[in-house]
Amino acid sequence: MKLRLITLTMNPDTGGFPSEPLADIEGEVMSISEHFFVHGGMPQLLLIVHYREKTTGDRVQRGKSPVKPADPGIRAVLSDPEKVVFDRLRAWRNGKAQSEGVPPYVLLTNQQLGDIARRHPTTLTELREVEGIGEAKAARLGRELLGMMKLFDGEPPAPPDARAVPTGA
């Protein structure tokens, strides 16, 4: 397992942090810890990223059991920017589940993470529109999830035309 420290400076124009450094990680992100601080009057975010490098051949490394990849069906319907969001959410969920000693799907399923990546909710009300996220789950995980969504610089990923939501009326 590899470790990368990434320090991000908040963009004052968007009020968010850039996500590009996360996209540069080659391999499977296992967990991400975040630490917010202010340096020189500018908000900063330190990301501690644990990841597994891409390997050729089988997925077993040094006697460890294979890590199940994300459901390819879910990733297949996501745009490239949405895949970045999905992978980040999945790493966060897996780390949180490990620290709580529960299976990841108990917190959120991959399907729910995919829906969050597509919808890019900005409020608890929008988060509760995701199937399977009710009042209790939104109250327990909502603030962290919405805080993470703000890390993605500015606007949510643009949906493909097939999923475009009409405006007006």
C-alpha positions as a Markdown table, in Angstrom:
| # | Residue | x | y | z |
|---|---|---|---|---|
| 1 | Met | 0.0 | 0.0 | 0.0 |
| 2 | Lys | 1.2 | 3.5 | -0.9 |
| 3 | Leu | 0.7 | 6.8 | 0.9 |
| 4 | Arg | 0.4 | 10.2 | -0.7 |
| 5 | Leu | 0.0 | 13.6 | 1.1 |
| 6 | Ile | -1.8 | 16.2 | -0.9 |
| 7 | Thr | -2.2 | 19.8 | 0.2 |
| 8 | Leu | -5.0 | 21.8 | -1.5 |
| 9 | Thr | -5.6 | 25.5 | -1.3 |
| 10 | Met | -9.2 | 26.7 | -1.5 |
| 11 | Asn | -10.1 | 28.6 | -4.7 |
| 12 | Pro | -11.7 | 31.8 | -3.5 |
| 13 | Asp | -13.6 | 32.2 | -6.7 |
| 14 | Thr | -15.4 | 28.9 | -6.4 |
| 15 | Gly | -15.3 | 28.4 | -2.6 |
| 16 | Gly | -14.0 | 24.8 | -3.3 |
| 17 | Phe | -10.9 | 22.8 | -3.5 |
| 18 | Pro | -9.5 | 21.4 | -6.8 |
| 19 | Ser | -10.0 | 17.7 | -7.4 |
| 20 | Glu | -7.4 | 17.2 | -10.1 |
| 21 | Pro | -4.6 | 16.0 | -7.7 |
| 22 | Leu | -6.9 | 13.0 | -6.8 |
| 23 | Ala | -7.3 | 12.1 | -10.4 |
| 24 | Asp | -3.6 | 11.8 | -10.8 |
| 25 | Ile | -3.3 | 8.9 | -8.4 |
| 26 | Glu | -2.5 | 5.7 | -10.3 |
| 27 | Gly | -4.2 | 2.8 | -8.7 |
| 28 | Glu | -7.1 | 2.0 | -6.3 |
| 29 | Val | -7.7 | 4.5 | -3.5 |
| 30 | Met | -8.3 | 2.6 | -0.3 |
| 31 | Ser | -9.0 | 5.4 | 2.1 |
| 32 | Ile | -8.6 | 9.2 | 2.4 |
| 33 | Ser | -8.3 | 11.2 | 5.6 |
| 34 | Glu | -8.9 | 14.9 | 5.5 |
| 35 | His | -7.5 | 17.7 | 7.7 |
| 36 | Phe | -8.6 | 21.3 | 7.3 |
| 37 | Phe | -6.3 | 24.1 | 8.4 |
| 38 | Val | -5.6 | 27.8 | 7.6 |
| 39 | His | -2.1 | 28.9 | 6.5 |
| 40 | Gly | -1.2 | 32.4 | 5.6 |
| 41 | Gly | -4.9 | 33.4 | 5.8 |
| 42 | Met | -5.9 | 30.8 | 3.2 |
| 43 | Pro | -8.0 | 27.7 | 3.9 |
| 44 | Gln | -6.0 | 24.5 | 3.2 |
| 45 | Leu | -7.0 | 20.9 | 3.0 |
| 46 | Leu | -4.5 | 18.1 | 3.7 |
| 47 | Leu | -5.5 | 14.8 | 2.2 |
| 48 | Ile | -3.8 | 11.6 | 3.4 |
| 49 | Val | -4.4 | 9.1 | 0.6 |
| 50 | His | -3.8 | 5.4 | 1.0 |
| 51 | Tyr | -3.8 | 3.6 | -2.3 |
| 52 | Arg | -2.7 | 0.4 | -4.0 |
| 53 | Glu | -0.7 | 0.8 | -7.1 |
| 54 | Lys | -2.0 | -0.6 | -10.4 |
| 55 | Thr | -0.6 | -4.1 | -10.9 |
| 56 | Thr | -0.6 | -6.5 | -13.8 |
| 57 | Gly | -1.8 | -10.0 | -13.5 |
| 58 | Asp | -3.8 | -11.1 | -10.5 |
| 59 | Arg | -5.1 | -8.8 | -7.8 |
| 60 | Val | -3.5 | -10.8 | -4.9 |
| 61 | Gln | -0.5 | -9.0 | -3.4 |
| 62 | Arg | 1.8 | -10.3 | -0.7 |
| 63 | Gly | -0.5 | -13.0 | 0.6 |
| 64 | Lys | -3.4 | -10.6 | 1.1 |
| 65 | Ser | -6.9 | -11.5 | 0.0 |
| 66 | Pro | -8.1 | -9.8 | -3.2 |
| 67 | Val | -9.9 | -6.5 | -2.9 |
| 68 | Lys | -13.2 | -6.5 | -4.7 |
| 69 | Pro | -13.3 | -3.7 | -7.3 |
| 70 | Ala | -16.3 | -1.4 | -7.6 |
| 71 | Asp | -19.2 | -2.9 | -9.6 |
| 72 | Pro | -18.3 | -2.2 | -13.2 |
| 73 | Gly | -22.0 | -1.8 | -14.0 |
| 74 | Ile | -22.2 | 1.3 | -11.8 |
| 75 | Arg | -19.0 | 2.8 | -13.2 |
| 76 | Ala | -20.1 | 2.1 | -16.8 |
| 77 | Val | -22.9 | 4.6 | -16.5 |
| 78 | Leu | -20.8 | 7.4 | -15.0 |
| 79 | Ser | -19.0 | 10.1 | -16.9 |
| 80 | Asp | -15.3 | 10.5 | -16.3 |
| 81 | Pro | -15.8 | 13.4 | -13.8 |
| 82 | Glu | -18.5 | 11.4 | -12.0 |
| 83 | Lys | -16.1 | 8.4 | -11.8 |
| 84 | Val | -13.6 | 10.6 | -9.9 |
| 85 | Val | -16.4 | 11.6 | -7.5 |
| 86 | Phe | -17.6 | 8.0 | -7.1 |
| 87 | Asp | -14.0 | 6.7 | -6.4 |
| 88 | Arg | -13.5 | 9.4 | -3.8 |
| 89 | Leu | -16.8 | 8.7 | -2.1 |
| 90 | Arg | -16.1 | 5.0 | -2.2 |
| 91 | Ala | -12.6 | 5.5 | -0.6 |
| 92 | Trp | -14.2 | 7.7 | 2.1 |
| 93 | Arg | -16.9 | 5.2 | 2.8 |
| 94 | Asn | -14.5 | 2.3 | 3.0 |
| 95 | Gly | -12.3 | 4.1 | 5.4 |
| 96 | Lys | -15.2 | 5.1 | 7.6 |
| 97 | Ala | -16.6 | 1.5 | 7.6 |
| 98 | Gln | -13.2 | 0.2 | 8.5 |
| 99 | Ser | -12.8 | 2.6 | 11.4 |
| 100 | Glu | -16.4 | 1.7 | 12.6 |
| 101 | Gly | -15.8 | -2.0 | 12.2 |
| 102 | Val | -18.7 | -2.5 | 9.8 |
| 103 | Pro | -19.0 | -3.7 | 6.2 |
| 104 | Pro | -18.9 | -0.7 | 3.7 |
| 105 | Tyr | -22.4 | -1.5 | 2.3 |
| 106 | Val | -23.9 | -0.9 | 5.8 |
| 107 | Leu | -23.0 | 2.8 | 5.5 |
| 108 | Leu | -23.8 | 3.3 | 1.8 |
| 109 | Thr | -24.0 | 0.9 | -1.2 |
| 110 | Asn | -22.1 | 1.4 | -4.4 |
| 111 | Gln | -25.4 | 2.2 | -6.1 |
| 112 | Gln | -26.1 | 5.0 | -3.6 |
| 113 | Leu | -22.5 | 6.3 | -4.1 |
| 114 | Gly | -23.1 | 6.3 | -7.9 |
| 115 | Asp | -26.4 | 8.2 | -7.5 |
| 116 | Ile | -24.7 | 10.7 | -5.3 |
| 117 | Ala | -21.9 | 11.2 | -7.8 |
| 118 | Arg | -24.5 | 11.7 | -10.6 |
| 119 | Arg | -26.8 | 14.0 | -8.7 |
| 120 | His | -24.1 | 16.0 | -6.9 |
| 121 | Pro | -26.3 | 17.0 | -4.0 |
| 122 | Thr | -25.6 | 20.2 | -2.2 |
| 123 | Thr | -28.3 | 20.0 | 0.6 |
| 124 | Leu | -29.6 | 17.4 | 2.9 |
| 125 | Thr | -32.9 | 17.5 | 1.1 |
| 126 | Glu | -31.2 | 16.7 | -2.2 |
| 127 | Leu | -29.2 | 13.9 | -0.5 |
| 128 | Arg | -32.4 | 12.3 | 0.8 |
| 129 | Glu | -33.6 | 12.0 | -2.8 |
| 130 | Val | -31.1 | 9.2 | -3.3 |
| 131 | Glu | -32.9 | 5.9 | -2.9 |
| 132 | Gly | -32.1 | 4.3 | 0.5 |
| 133 | Ile | -31.0 | 7.5 | 2.2 |
| 134 | Gly | -33.6 | 8.6 | 4.7 |
| 135 | Glu | -33.7 | 10.9 | 7.6 |
| 136 | Ala | -31.4 | 8.7 | 9.9 |
| 137 | Lys | -28.7 | 8.1 | 7.3 |
| 138 | Ala | -28.8 | 11.7 | 6.1 |
| 139 | Ala | -28.5 | 12.9 | 9.7 |
| 140 | Arg | -25.6 | 10.5 | 10.4 |
| 141 | Leu | -23.6 | 10.9 | 7.2 |
| 142 | Gly | -25.0 | 13.9 | 5.4 |
| 143 | Arg | -22.8 | 16.7 | 6.6 |
| 144 | Glu | -19.6 | 14.7 | 5.9 |
| 145 | Leu | -20.9 | 13.7 | 2.4 |
| 146 | Leu | -22.0 | 17.3 | 1.5 |
| 147 | Gly | -18.7 | 18.6 | 2.8 |
| 148 | Met | -16.9 | 16.2 | 0.5 |
| 149 | Met | -19.0 | 17.2 | -2.5 |
| 150 | Lys | -17.8 | 20.8 | -1.9 |
| 151 | Leu | -14.2 | 19.5 | -2.5 |
| 152 | Phe | -15.1 | 19.2 | -6.2 |
| 153 | Asp | -14.2 | 22.6 | -7.5 |
| 154 | Gly | -17.3 | 24.6 | -8.3 |
| 155 | Glu | -20.1 | 23.0 | -10.3 |
| 156 | Pro | -21.1 | 19.3 | -10.3 |
| 157 | Pro | -20.1 | 17.2 | -13.3 |
| 158 | Ala | -22.2 | 18.1 | -16.3 |
| 159 | Pro | -24.6 | 15.2 | -17.1 |
| 160 | Pro | -24.6 | 13.7 | -20.6 |
| 161 | Asp | -27.5 | 14.8 | -22.8 |
| 162 | Ala | -29.4 | 11.6 | -22.1 |
| 163 | Arg | -29.6 | 12.6 | -18.4 |
| 164 | Ala | -30.0 | 16.3 | -18.8 |
| 165 | Val | -32.6 | 17.9 | -16.7 |
| 166 | Pro | -34.9 | 20.4 | -18.5 |
| 167 | Thr | -34.9 | 23.8 | -17.0 |
| 168 | Gly | -37.7 | 26.3 | -16.7 |
| 169 | Ala | -41.3 | 25.8 | -15.7 |
